[in-house]
Amino acid sequence: MENTPEIFGLHSNAEIGYYTNAAKEMWSKLIDIQPQTGKSGSSQSRDEVINDKATGIKSKLPALFDLDRLRKKFGLDISPTTVVLLQVC
């Protein structure tokens, strides 16, 4: 079960700061682990190491939503909650 900000008495937008900081920390660590010279001990260039890390992250991302299909599913009567859902997707 995921703890939402509301459980702690915070506004739901409080997650934005958390996820922003988490992303900054992740990229900082990726920069720290990359080789500091043109070549690393594994004979991969700096760009190859970065590309491998980025490919690994990209492979873990969920598939994109088909927004056209979702909009058609909701029809013409779209509530404000549905608008927010579609923006998030």
C-alpha positions in Angstrom: 0.0 0.0 0.0 1.3 3.4 -1.0 1.1 6.2 1.5 -0.4 9.3 -0.1 0.4 12.9 1.1 -3.2 13.2 2.4 -2.4 10.5 5.0 0.2 12.9 6.5 -2.1 15.9 6.3 -0.3 17.3 3.2 -1.8 18.6 -0.1 -1.7 16.0 -2.9 0.8 18.2 -4.8 3.4 17.6 -2.1 4.4 14.5 -4.1 5.7 16.7 -6.8 8.6 17.9 -4.6 9.3 14.4 -3.5 9.5 13.1 -7.1 11.5 16.1 -8.3 14.1 15.5 -5.5 14.2 11.7 -6.2 14.8 12.4 -9.9 17.6 14.9 -9.1 19.2 12.4 -6.7 19.0 9.6 -9.3 20.7 11.7 -12.0 23.3 12.9 -9.6 24.2 9.2 -8.8 24.3 8.4 -12.4 26.8 11.2 -13.0 28.8 10.0 -10.1 29.1 6.4 -11.4 30.1 7.3 -14.9 33.7 7.2 -15.8 35.6 10.4 -15.3 37.9 9.9 -18.3 37.2 9.1 -21.9 37.6 5.4 -21.4 36.5 3.2 -18.5 38.1 0.0 -17.2 35.4 -2.0 -19.1 36.6 -0.4 -22.4 33.3 1.4 -22.8 33.4 5.1 -23.6 31.6 7.6 -21.3 28.8 8.0 -23.9 28.3 4.2 -24.0 28.0 3.9 -20.2 25.4 6.7 -20.2 23.6 5.2 -23.1 23.5 1.8 -21.3 22.1 3.4 -18.2 19.5 5.4 -20.1 18.4 2.3 -22.1 18.0 0.4 -18.8 15.8 3.1 -17.4 13.8 3.4 -20.6 13.1 -0.4 -20.6 11.5 -0.1 -17.2 9.0 2.6 -18.1 5.4 1.6 -18.7 4.0 1.7 -22.2 2.4 5.0 -23.3 -1.4 5.4 -23.1 -3.4 5.6 -26.3 -5.0 9.0 -25.5 -7.3 9.0 -28.5 -8.8 5.6 -27.5 -9.2 6.9 -23.9 -10.9 10.1 -25.0 -13.4 8.1 -27.2 -14.1 5.8 -24.2 -15.2 8.7 -22.1 -17.3 10.2 -24.9 -18.4 13.9 -25.0 -19.5 14.2 -21.3 -16.1 14.8 -19.7 -15.9 15.8 -16.1 -13.1 17.8 -14.5 -11.7 14.6 -12.9 -11.6 13.0 -16.4 -9.7 16.0 -17.8 -7.1 15.7 -15.1 -6.9 11.9 -15.7 -6.3 12.5 -19.4 -3.6 15.2 -18.6 -1.8 12.8 -16.3 -1.9 10.0 -18.9 
